[in-house]
């Protein structure tokens, strides 16, 4: 997939990491820890979107959560690869 939901309120030039998940998702808890570490190190914005509150997101992503996006582009699903996430952030900064 080359695109996905855009970050809410994104500012041009800003890098935003978005995690799509749902309450009670163990893999989401693990992914959140990795993402939180990376966004803190990289100084970028992090947001979470609950697929149970958005029918379109639920229909598209329910089998893949957690899904990690950088500026709306899907980077990972199920598990977050820290190196791949850092590379995606670096790419969006150029």
N, C-alpha and C positions, 0 to 999 in steps of 0.2 A: 504494500500500500504506500502511496506517495504522499497522501495528505490525510488530514483528519480535522477534528474540531479546532477552530482557532482559539487562542488564548483570550479569555474575557478581558477586555480593556487593555490589550497589548499596545505598547507604544512603539512606533517605528524605530528599528535598531535595537530594541530590547529583546533579550533572550528569556523565554518563559518555558519552563519544564512543567508539563501537565501529566498527572496520573489519573487515568480513568479506572475506577474501582467501585466497590460497594461495601457497605457495612458487613462485618463478620467474615471478611475474606482474609484468611491467613496469609496467602501470597501477597495481598495488598499491604499487610503490615510489614512484611519483610522488604518489599519493594520500597515502601515509604522510608525505611531506615537508610537504604542505599541512596535514594534520591536526595534525602535531607542532607546527608554527608556531602554529596557532590555539589548540590546547589550552594551550600555554605562555603565550600572551598572555592567555587567558581564565581560566587557573588551574583547569581542570577535568581530570578523569581520562580517560585514554586506554587502551583495551584492543584487542587484535587477536584475532580468532578465525579459525582455519584451517578452511575448509570441507571440506578433505580428511580431517579428523579427526571429522567429524560428518555422518552420512548425511542427516539432515533438512535441515541447512543447505545441503549440497551439492545436494540435490534441488531446493530452492527458489531458490537464488541462483547456481548455477554459470554461468549465461549473463550475469549482471549484475556480477560482481566487477570491481573492488572495490566493495563496498556500504558506505555510511556511515550509521550510525544514531546518534541522540542519545536516550538513555534508552529504547532499544528501538524508536524510531520512525524509519523510513527517511527519510533526507534526500536522498541522492544515490546514483547508481551510475555505474560506468565512470570518471567524472571528478568531482573534488570542487570544488564552487563555494564559494570561501572566504566570500563574503558570505552565501550561503544557510546555510552551516554556522554562522557567527557569529549569524545571526538565530535559528536553531533553538536554539542554546545560550541566548541571551537569553530566548527564549520559555519555556524550561524553568526559568529562574531566577525567573520571576514567580509 
